[in-house]
Amino acid sequence: MKFIAFDLETTGTVPGADAIVEIGAVRFDNFQVEAIYSTLVNPRKPIPAAASKVNGISDEMVANKPIIEDLLPSFAEFCEDLPMVAHNASFDAQFLTNDIKKFETIAPRGVILDTLPIARKILPGLANYKLGTLVQHLKIPSSEFHRAEADATYCGKLFIELLNRISSGGQAPRIENLIALTGRPEARFPQIIRQPKQLDWLSEL
């Protein structure tokens, strides 16, 4: 199965008010890492100390990095129409959706899958379902957390472990069955058709 595992680091928890400071996406093919998309993002605002304490990303690290509207097209091209897998996916998806709409950029076209509710169904009885807890429980090799590329890689490997537990005869489950496991409706990023801006002089005719 080919899919994209992705993760974001942000200045806070509120899409629209807070901003993305790092994108990490890992393309898996046949359960192996095929390609990586990883970049810091200039949020055009100071990074709060509380956020830096979690992810280790400072204002100095992002000062000369690209802004989000310049990165979204290349991110979308990397992801294409492959399934998009994240842990607590609604958090990351809301941030990306806010910027996709705001800047009217192209977006990944694949269905969004969340390893959090899938893990709750397949691995019942754990103390919690944080990414770190699941990685440790499944003995997935790990080092740092709360950096986008690393967490995306862990998420992808977690997804593979979950697939292995529900695959039949070596065949991965159908996408609709994975969506059903999340207990939520199918989710995708908005596909924006950018409208040409009317020239000012036309409005005066």
ABEGO torsion letter per residue (X at the ends): XBBBBBBBBBABABBGABBBABBBBBBBBGGBBABBBBBBBBAGBBBBAAAAAAAGBBAAAAAABBBAAAAAAAAAAAAEABBBBBBGAAAAAAAAAAAAAAAGBBBBABBBBBAAAAAAAABBGBABABAAAAAAAAGBBBBBBGBAAAAAAAAAAAAAAAAAAABBGGBBBBAAAAAAAAGBBBBBBBBBBBBBBBBAAAAAX
